[in-house]
Amino acid sequence: MKAPAFEYHDPTTLAEAIALLCRLENARPLAGGQSLMPMLNMRFVQPDHVVDLNRIAELSGIRVLPDGALEIGAMTRQRDIERDARVAQACPLMVEALAQVGHRQTRNRGTIGGSLCHMDPAAELPLVCAAVDAVVRIAGPGGEREIPFAEFPLGYMTPAVGPDELLVGLHVPAAPKGQGHAFLEFARRHGDFAIVAVAVLLDPGPDGRVARASVALGGVGPAPLRLAEAEALLRGTAVEDDAIARALATTASLDPMEDALVPGWYRRHLAGVLLGRALGIARERMA
Ligand SMILES: Cc1cc2nc3c(=O)[nH]c(=O)nc-3n(C[C@H](O)[C@H](O)[C@H](O)COP(=O)(O)OP(=O)(O)OC[C@H]3O[C@@H](n4cnc5c(N)ncnc54)[C@H](O)[C@@H]3O)c2cc1C
């Protein structure tokens, strides 16, 4: 099917884009189009207006702050982030995850902001943001606001961005020295959305034991899920095999979503298998 008819708008500044979103009824922002165009073609969404963000230069780019943290503009292409040495330094988890986001061709167009706002339950970038405690910046008619990523998902494919607002960027804290990381997923074919994905971060304290653990699962619930109990069980350990086993035991109580192809018990099984492997890899990388 072809996309339904809509009026196309081509702003060149953020202020202009927000003004359009405030004025127009039933408008949708267009970023890389890798999810929006299929949704238009399948008539899952039928906007009267499409507001193209691609000519708004101020929404793109990566900046490193004095403390090593990253500021990433919403319209920054996934492929540019994947290939940026500064991102590899500050957030290697994001680079590892990006290699599994669709295909090189989709990453050339797809943006980080588009992925966060589309918020597929199994998407890799929202999972990374949940694991690293990113902070997102949202602009609207009243100015800009910042919220922790944990407050960004409101429900299934629903980000906390109003119809007259735009995601403008995100703040990604720098990985502390010696952090171990791992991102693993299982998909039926390379480039498909994951059935289950897992992101793990282990921060060593001065004694070499885990001072902070971050364990996040994708594809299990409508939005990325942090496993607080597993994180607490890993804290203070040297990630010995029995500590891993205790953390894995917490996945037994997961109640994953199901669909026609994938039953909940299979997602729970995958969560345990992938988490065990990811903890082993992150342990090896923790220095
Ligand atoms: C073959 C194929 C395989 C794929 N595989 C994967 C995969 O494995 N993992 C994965 O995560 N993704 C996958 N994708 C999706 C891809 O990553 C998209 O890039 C991403 O989901 C959306 O990013 P986009 O920039 O293309 O956004 P768009 O498609 O342009 O927009 C997506 C949604 O976000 C909204 N939006 C976009 N930017 C903003 C903003 N700044 N503020 C407010 N709302 C905004 C749009 O209105 C729209 O509703 C795949 C896509 C294809 C075509």
Ligand as a Chemical Component Dictionary entry (heavy atoms), coordinates in Angstrom:
data_LIG
# 
_chem_comp.id                   LIG 
_chem_comp.type                 NON-POLYMER 
_chem_comp.pdbx_formal_charge   0 
_chem_comp.three_letter_code    LIG 
# 
loop_
_chem_comp_atom.comp_id 
_chem_comp_atom.atom_id 
_chem_comp_atom.alt_atom_id 
_chem_comp_atom.type_symbol 
_chem_comp_atom.charge 
_chem_comp_atom.model_Cartn_x 
_chem_comp_atom.model_Cartn_y 
_chem_comp_atom.model_Cartn_z 
_chem_comp_atom.pdbx_ordinal 
LIG C1  C1  C 0 14.560 -3.635 7.813  1  
LIG C2  C2  C 0 14.545 -2.907 9.118  2  
LIG C3  C3  C 0 15.094 -3.525 10.242 3  
LIG C4  C4  C 0 15.071 -2.855 11.468 4  
LIG N1  N1  N 0 15.603 -3.484 12.547 5  
LIG C5  C5  C 0 15.655 -2.849 13.726 6  
LIG C6  C6  C 0 16.239 -3.463 14.878 7  
LIG O1  O1  O 0 16.728 -4.585 14.837 8  
LIG N2  N2  N 0 16.244 -2.741 16.023 9  
LIG C7  C7  C 0 15.713 -1.472 16.127 10 
LIG O2  O2  O 0 15.738 -0.878 17.193 11 
LIG N3  N3  N 0 15.175 -0.875 15.062 12 
LIG C8  C8  C 0 15.119 -1.521 13.873 13 
LIG N4  N4  N 0 14.551 -0.903 12.794 14 
LIG C9  C9  C 0 13.977 0.443  12.973 15 
LIG C10 C10 C 0 15.064 1.496  12.837 16 
LIG O3  O3  O 0 16.021 1.387  13.849 17 
LIG C11 C11 C 0 14.526 2.920  12.921 18 
LIG O4  O4  O 0 15.602 3.721  12.608 19 
LIG C12 C12 C 0 13.980 3.420  14.226 20 
LIG O5  O5  O 0 13.005 2.567  14.780 21 
LIG C13 C13 C 0 13.287 4.768  14.012 22 
LIG O6  O6  O 0 14.222 5.744  13.738 23 
LIG P1  P1  P 0 14.002 6.756  12.567 24 
LIG O7  O7  O 0 15.018 7.839  12.744 25 
LIG O8  O8  O 0 13.977 6.055  11.289 26 
LIG O9  O9  O 0 12.568 7.398  12.959 27 
LIG P2  P2  P 0 11.237 7.560  12.126 28 
LIG O10 O10 O 0 10.860 6.283  11.475 29 
LIG O11 O11 O 0 11.320 8.757  11.254 30 
LIG O12 O12 O 0 10.233 7.900  13.325 31 
LIG C14 C14 C 0 9.834  6.896  14.240 32 
LIG C15 C15 C 0 8.788  7.478  15.208 33 
LIG O13 O13 O 0 9.362  8.420  16.101 34 
LIG C16 C16 C 0 8.794  9.718  15.944 35 
LIG N5  N5  N 0 9.911  10.662 16.077 36 
LIG C17 C17 C 0 11.073 10.590 15.398 37 
LIG N6  N6  N 0 11.929 11.528 15.834 38 
LIG C18 C18 C 0 11.289 12.211 16.824 39 
LIG C19 C19 C 0 11.671 13.277 17.685 40 
LIG N7  N7  N 0 12.887 13.842 17.631 41 
LIG N8  N8  N 0 10.756 13.722 18.592 42 
LIG C20 C20 C 0 9.523  13.156 18.658 43 
LIG N9  N9  N 0 9.117  12.126 17.879 44 
LIG C21 C21 C 0 9.991  11.659 16.965 45 
LIG C22 C22 C 0 8.120  9.705  14.582 46 
LIG O14 O14 O 0 7.043  10.610 14.516 47 
LIG C23 C23 C 0 7.676  8.257  14.493 48 
LIG O15 O15 O 0 6.479  8.073  15.218 49 
LIG C24 C24 C 0 14.539 -1.536 11.564 50 
LIG C25 C25 C 0 14.012 -0.907 10.434 51 
LIG C26 C26 C 0 14.009 -1.579 9.216  52 
LIG C27 C27 C 0 13.446 -0.881 8.012  53 
# 
loop_
_chem_comp_bond.comp_id 
_chem_comp_bond.atom_id_1 
_chem_comp_bond.atom_id_2 
_chem_comp_bond.value_order 
_chem_comp_bond.pdbx_ordinal 
LIG C1  C2  SING 1  
LIG C2  C3  SING 2  
LIG C2  C26 DOUB 3  
LIG C3  C4  DOUB 4  
LIG C4  N1  SING 5  
LIG C4  C24 SING 6  
LIG N1  C5  DOUB 7  
LIG C5  C6  SING 8  
LIG C5  C8  SING 9  
LIG C6  O1  DOUB 10 
LIG C6  N2  SING 11 
LIG N2  C7  SING 12 
LIG C7  O2  DOUB 13 
LIG C7  N3  SING 14 
LIG N3  C8  DOUB 15 
LIG C8  N4  SING 16 
LIG N4  C9  SING 17 
LIG N4  C24 SING 18 
LIG C9  C10 SING 19 
LIG C10 O3  SING 20 
LIG C10 C11 SING 21 
LIG C11 O4  SING 22 
LIG C11 C12 SING 23 
LIG C12 O5  SING 24 
LIG C12 C13 SING 25 
LIG C13 O6  SING 26 
LIG O6  P1  SING 27 
LIG P1  O7  DOUB 28 
LIG P1  O8  SING 29 
LIG P1  O9  SING 30 
LIG O9  P2  SING 31 
LIG P2  O10 DOUB 32 
LIG P2  O11 SING 33 
LIG P2  O12 SING 34 
LIG O12 C14 SING 35 
LIG C14 C15 SING 36 
LIG C15 O13 SING 37 
LIG C15 C23 SING 38 
LIG O13 C16 SING 39 
LIG C16 N5  SING 40 
LIG C16 C22 SING 41 
LIG N5  C17 SING 42 
LIG N5  C21 SING 43 
LIG C17 N6  DOUB 44 
LIG N6  C18 SING 45 
LIG C18 C19 SING 46 
LIG C18 C21 DOUB 47 
LIG C19 N7  SING 48 
LIG C19 N8  DOUB 49 
LIG N8  C20 SING 50 
LIG C20 N9  DOUB 51 
LIG N9  C21 SING 52 
LIG C22 O14 SING 53 
LIG C22 C23 SING 54 
LIG C23 O15 SING 55 
LIG C24 C25 DOUB 56 
LIG C25 C26 SING 57 
LIG C26 C27 SING 58 
# 
